[in-house]
Amino acid sequence: MEKIKSDYFGGISILRVLLTFEVILVHFWTNSEDYFILKPFNFLRKCAVPTFMLLSFFLTEKHICNPTWKKGINRIKRLGIPFVVWGGFNWLFLMLVEEVFKLELIDGLSALFWQLITGHAYHVNAPMWYIVSLMYLTVIYMVVFKICNKKAGLIIINGLLVLSLIFSTAG
């Protein structure tokens, strides 16, 4: 019987489940002593979303290091369509709530614009910031690996990684 080679990694699936749990903890657990059973999971909370982003690029590495514009545009579409639809739906819903209840929740069209450019207008759709980051990173990867060979591209990307870690932790 011939064994079929698969690109499936069981460890990544387990990691994704654990990280999903961690993201939920980040958003809903206040780290109080009442939930001592969750303490072992506390150490992964801050790295859950960055690890998801790293996994996203790991799983698409063969496409990113040998880029074609079509693959890059398709990836941006896969990320962008749900992002725009969800952000637009949420913005419309909040505008309706504002109108019906005479509240001021968001800042009109500027909130929608800010959401679509940065991924986090405060009341519109703050948790979707990482999708915009993935789209920007896809463009950066595509440009770097189109201009440079694989070795030089990996050096540049790793340099950008070090700089981003420094800037994100430099207060």
C-alpha positions as CSV (number, residue, x, y, z in Angstrom):
1,M,0.0,0.0,0.0
2,E,1.4,3.3,-1.0
3,K,1.6,6.1,1.6
4,I,0.2,9.4,0.4
5,K,2.3,12.4,1.4
6,S,0.2,15.1,3.1
7,D,1.0,18.7,4.0
8,Y,-1.1,18.4,7.2
9,F,0.7,19.1,10.5
10,G,-1.2,17.7,13.5
11,G,0.9,19.8,15.9
12,I,-0.2,23.0,14.2
13,S,-3.9,22.0,14.6
14,I,-3.3,21.4,18.3
15,L,-1.4,24.7,18.6
16,R,-4.3,26.6,16.8
17,V,-6.8,25.2,19.3
18,L,-4.6,26.2,22.3
19,L,-4.0,29.7,20.8
20,T,-7.8,30.1,20.1
21,F,-8.3,29.4,23.8
22,E,-5.6,31.9,24.7
23,V,-7.1,34.7,22.6
24,I,-10.4,34.1,24.4
25,L,-8.6,34.4,27.7
26,V,-7.0,37.7,26.6
27,H,-10.3,39.2,25.9
28,F,-12.4,37.8,28.7
29,W,-10.2,36.8,31.7
30,T,-9.2,39.5,34.2
31,N,-6.5,37.4,35.8
32,S,-8.3,37.3,39.1
33,E,-7.6,34.7,41.7
34,D,-11.1,33.2,41.3
35,Y,-10.0,31.3,38.3
36,F,-6.8,29.6,39.6
37,I,-7.4,26.7,37.2
38,L,-6.6,29.0,34.3
39,K,-3.2,30.1,35.8
40,P,-1.2,27.6,33.7
41,F,-2.5,29.2,30.5
42,N,-1.5,32.8,31.6
43,F,1.9,32.7,30.1
44,L,0.7,32.3,26.5
45,R,-1.9,35.0,26.5
46,K,0.2,37.8,25.2
47,C,1.8,35.8,22.4
48,A,-1.4,34.2,21.0
49,V,-2.2,36.6,18.2
50,P,1.5,37.1,17.1
51,T,1.8,33.4,17.0
52,F,-1.3,33.1,14.9
53,M,0.2,35.6,12.5
54,L,3.5,33.7,12.4
55,L,1.6,30.5,11.7
56,S,-0.3,32.2,8.9
57,F,3.0,33.1,7.2
58,F,4.5,29.7,8.0
59,L,1.7,27.9,6.3
60,T,1.9,30.1,3.2
61,E,5.7,30.2,3.1
62,K,6.0,28.3,-0.2
63,H,3.8,30.9,-1.9
64,I,5.4,33.9,-0.2
65,C,9.0,33.0,-0.9
66,N,8.2,32.3,-4.5
67,P,5.6,35.0,-5.1
68,T,3.4,35.7,-8.0
69,W,1.3,38.8,-8.0
70,K,-1.8,36.6,-8.5
71,K,-1.1,34.6,-5.3
72,G,-0.5,37.8,-3.3
73,I,-3.7,39.4,-4.6
74,N,-5.7,36.3,-3.9
75,R,-4.3,36.2,-0.3
76,I,-5.2,39.9,0.2
77,K,-8.7,39.1,-1.2
78,R,-9.1,36.2,1.2
79,L,-8.2,38.4,4.1
80,G,-9.8,41.6,2.9
81,I,-13.3,40.6,1.8
82,P,-14.3,39.3,5.3
83,F,-12.6,42.2,6.9
84,V,-14.4,44.8,4.8
85,V,-17.8,43.1,5.0
86,W,-17.6,42.6,8.7
87,G,-16.3,46.1,9.4
88,G,-18.9,47.6,7.0
89,F,-21.7,45.6,8.6
90,N,-20.6,46.6,12.1
91,W,-20.4,50.2,11.1
92,L,-23.9,50.2,9.5
93,F,-25.3,48.5,12.7
94,L,-23.7,51.1,14.9
95,M,-25.0,53.9,12.7
96,L,-28.5,52.4,12.9
97,V,-28.2,52.2,16.7
98,E,-27.0,55.8,16.8
99,E,-30.0,56.9,14.7
100,V,-32.7,54.9,16.6
101,F,-31.5,55.6,20.1
102,K,-30.1,59.1,19.4
103,L,-26.6,58.2,20.7
104,E,-23.1,59.2,19.6
105,L,-21.1,55.9,19.4
106,I,-18.9,56.5,16.4
107,D,-17.6,59.3,14.3
108,G,-19.5,58.8,11.1
109,L,-17.6,58.1,7.9
110,S,-14.3,58.9,9.5
111,A,-14.7,55.9,11.8
112,L,-15.4,53.6,8.8
113,F,-12.4,55.0,7.0
114,W,-10.1,54.6,10.0
115,Q,-11.4,51.0,10.5
116,L,-10.6,50.1,6.9
117,I,-7.1,51.6,6.9
118,T,-5.9,50.6,10.3
119,G,-8.2,47.8,11.3
120,H,-9.2,49.4,14.6
121,A,-11.6,52.2,14.9
122,Y,-12.4,52.1,18.6
123,H,-16.1,51.2,18.5
124,V,-16.4,49.9,15.0
125,N,-14.4,46.7,15.0
126,A,-11.3,46.8,17.2
127,P,-10.5,43.1,17.3
128,M,-9.9,42.9,13.5
129,W,-6.6,44.9,13.6
130,Y,-4.5,41.8,12.9
131,I,-6.2,41.2,9.5
132,V,-5.0,44.6,8.2
133,S,-1.5,43.7,9.6
134,L,-1.6,40.5,7.7
135,M,-2.5,42.3,4.5
136,Y,0.3,44.9,5.0
137,L,2.8,42.1,5.8
138,T,1.7,40.2,2.7
139,V,2.4,43.2,0.5
140,I,5.8,43.7,2.2
141,Y,6.7,40.0,1.7
142,M,5.6,40.1,-1.9
143,V,7.7,43.2,-2.7
144,V,10.8,42.0,-0.8
145,F,10.8,38.5,-2.4
146,K,10.0,39.9,-5.8
147,I,13.0,42.3,-5.6
148,C,15.5,40.1,-3.8
149,N,16.5,36.5,-4.0
150,K,15.3,34.1,-1.2
151,K,18.4,34.5,1.0
152,A,18.5,38.3,0.9
153,G,14.7,38.4,1.3
154,L,14.9,36.2,4.5
155,I,17.7,38.5,5.9
156,I,15.5,41.6,5.2
157,I,12.4,40.0,6.7
158,N,14.3,38.8,9.8
159,G,15.8,42.3,10.2
160,L,12.3,43.8,10.0
161,L,11.1,41.2,12.6
162,V,13.9,42.2,15.0
163,L,13.1,45.9,14.5
164,S,9.3,45.3,15.1
165,L,10.0,43.4,18.3
166,I,12.3,46.2,19.5
167,F,9.7,48.9,18.7
168,S,6.8,46.9,20.1
169,T,8.5,46.4,23.4
170,A,10.3,49.7,23.7
171,G,7.4,51.5,25.4
